[in-house]
Amino acid sequence: MDNQQTSPVTAAMNWFGESVLLKLGFIGFITLVLLIPSSLIQDLIKERQNRQIEVTNEISDKWSGKQLVEGPVLVIPYQTMKSERDAATGKTTYTPLLTNIYILPEVLNIMSHVDPEILHRGIFDAVVYNTRIRVSGKFSALELAKSGINPAMVQWEKAKAVIGLSDLKGLKNNPAIKIDRTVHALEPDFGSVNIFTNNLVTLPDLSAEKSTALDFSFELDLRGSSELTFQHLGKSTNVTVEGKWNNPSFTGRYLPEKRKISAKSFTASWKMAHFNRTLPQQWTAENTRLNTAGSDTTFGIKFIPGVDQYQKTMRCVKYSTLIILLTFISLLFSELMLKRKVHFLQYILIGAAMVIYYTLLLSFSEQVGFDAAYFIASVATIGLIGLFIAALLRSTKPAIMFGGILTVFYGFIYVIIQLQDLALIFGSVGLFIIISVTMYLSAKIDWNKKEISELPR
């Protein structure tokens, strides 16, 4: 009987088709290649997120922007003399110089009730609010001796009370301020006073009192969007904010001293002394501009939607390489244990299905929310790959097993996405268990024996 010898070309082709090492190398290569579409999906998520920000800004521009309530500050013109000595003649000349005395509140009390609501434009949402703010307090007394101020040079009749508001468009009425039992209308000022970005000014004639230790109070009926903040200007500042919102985010340098958050509402209160403030209680300058937006004297509340689907989807995509690699390794072990071969092209198709999973997740999350979208995309992808495996291996049992493995993987990622403080420890323990199972299964396989056979045609 003639022995049929295998030609070198045939042997090389058989090795190429059946080598486990070659398949492992191919798995690593295709996993790296799939990083390209994964990166493109991350760019798509960022584009959609930027579009959401644009729409939110458009809604805010038409409604009213973020509101920062500042002041009040009392500004009193003060005339001094500037001396100049002539070096040639030795004579000194005096030139009148007009400057300002700035006085902050001794006590500043703020109470605000906020009613947030969500406005929709297409698939995007923006949080806006209406608020009624009541402000009261007392200005500090003018310290003449300590500051070296000549009382005769103080122009009491030109005193100004200034309030800052970041977006004047949000005013729903004509505000007025009560100073020492007298009500004064507030008017916008765009030139003479530049303490804040937008200034509401009134001119209380203090020539009769010649004192700054005066009580004040005013109310603001405002509209705003996404954020409501205040400025710590009082020697003693007390702020209380309440509203119907279950997910407030406290911003700025100061956290509330007391807070209470329920399923439908919240209450927060701040109490601060001037030691936490970088501004003096009184100072003299020609022109002072307080750049308070984002400074260390501002604090308040940001109203954010309960779920940011783009942020969660982005976190899922960052795990895509891990999920794809684990899926390919699980499929390779299924090949070796069942002695059935899966073609290279079929690995590519399975990888493509797992990448498309994230576009499904992104598109559905914009319509039905992240949780429902995650369930829909996961069931669709697991079902598709499970049916594909069943057709390849001519058996439903490995398909069910493989579907269970994918279910564990996607469930593991979902748990990590939901966790915050415990995400790292859960992720580390989960990966340790996965590596342990992989080591156990690899020990069950005889890597020196030819394990993979051709599928029946």
Beta strands, then each sheet from edge to edge (+ up, - down):
strand 1: 67-85
strand 2: 92-103
strand 3: 105-121
strand 4: 124-139
strand 5: 160-165
strand 6: 176-179
strand 7: 182-185
strand 8: 187-189
strand 9: 199-202
strand 10: 215-225
strand 11: 227-231
strand 12: 236-243
strand 13: 248-252
strand 14: 258-261
strand 15: 266-273
strand 16: 282-285
strand 17: 298-303
sheet 1: 8+ 9- 5+ 1- 2+ 16-
sheet 2: 8+ 9- 5+ 1- 11- 17+ 13-
sheet 3: 7+ 6- 10+ 4- 3+ 12+ 15- 14+
end
